[in-house]
Amino acid sequence: MYREVAQELLSFIKSSPTPFHAVWNISGILEKEGYERLKEGSAWNIRPGGRYYVTRNGSSILAFKTGTQMENYSFHITASHSDSPTFKLKENAQMDVKGKYTVLDTEGYGGMLCSTWLDRPLSLAGRVIVKEGNGLASRLLNIDRDLLMIPSLAIHMNREVNEKQSLNKQKDMLPLYSGRKMDADALKNLVADELEVEAEQIYGTDLYLYNRAEPSIWGADDEFISSPRLDDLECAYASLRGFLRGENSETVSVYACFDNEEVGSQTKQGAASTFLCDVLTRINAALGKTPEDLSRALASSFMLSCDNAHAVHPNYPEKTDVCNCVYMNEGIVVKSHAGQKYTSDAVSIALFKMICEKAGVPVQFFANRSDMNGGSTLGNIAMSQVSVNTVDIGLAQLAMHSSFETAGVKDAAYLIRAVETFYKSHICEKDAGVYEIEDGCTGK
Ligand code: CO
């Protein structure tokens, strides 16, 4: 059962080389399930019991379904991110080397492990803005073949490489594209051919490198999965599957997947943007509710901020906390941080533990070593726009921000079950500090 889920997850990730593709694929899954597309620029007509989704920039997406008993409603939200560290092509990308090579000029997107991008087949994907008549249209591009490579420098030319390696993004990380000097617009022509348009029609591009490596299930007992972009497409996919299965009549179930987490979320479509707040406000208004109703709904709402976590590394067990360390295939990770880089607190952790108990899903706890700064994630960033009870969770993985990451074969299935139970539950604060989790009725 979990192996099947892992396989579906890996094929979703393989077909999602960039956030634009991930959001496109998520939209397709939602459409198949009967979700209706809303546009931010049009009026919204929302029915109780309806299912909708809306995208921003083609790289962030919010889906929601409204219950049928909306008198004292609240929101149940999951949030994950659609982007992963990579390299972005610059506008003028072709560089000639001695008239014998063409390499591409790129810059880093997010905090990648550079060495993991060396010596493996890469290609290009992203979005292209194409002039059509008097207008512009956004098209997805995925050059689905081995196209580029970033070759290492031989050890004979850098004898100290195994003792100290430093990789400069402008010097060491430029991908080789051709064994000849190419025409100035060769790359543009390649993109145009791929999209079956004329090169003059291409007005804008957001193109990124991606690792061509085939995802794999492996290990003595097939207990591991490896793939590009597990952080955070593993959570994005699992929370989507859970969202599709779970609902209850007294809440608005919201699925959120944001772009730009890896570069700080401060974009028009990132977790720090108004996107979530705008959509929740519009849902409230479209249901015929007042601004006060929205404040009341938010006061009793709950969010799961889902982003992957560091499993204990077999070669560096000392790098994780002594008592709060986590392992792959041992369930959902709850993350805490005294400085509140993670949103979890006693209340949100307790509520989530009860949900996982109901779901029959194991939970484990993560904290950074006290002498080490860990990463941050989107939960506490989203809080500045929409402030609700939130717990930071994720799935344990190794090699975070590598171009090929490793996780547990069972954990996506655990998250699906927990998220399904979360959306099926009705959480309410009966009195100050007194919470109740009920089986929400589905109203069907
Ligand atoms: Co992440």
Boltz pocket constraint, residues with backbone or C-beta under 6 A from the ligand:
constraints:
  - pocket:
      binder: B
      contacts: [[A, 81], [A, 83], [A, 231], [A, 232], [A, 261], [A, 307], [A, 308]]
      max_distance: 6.0
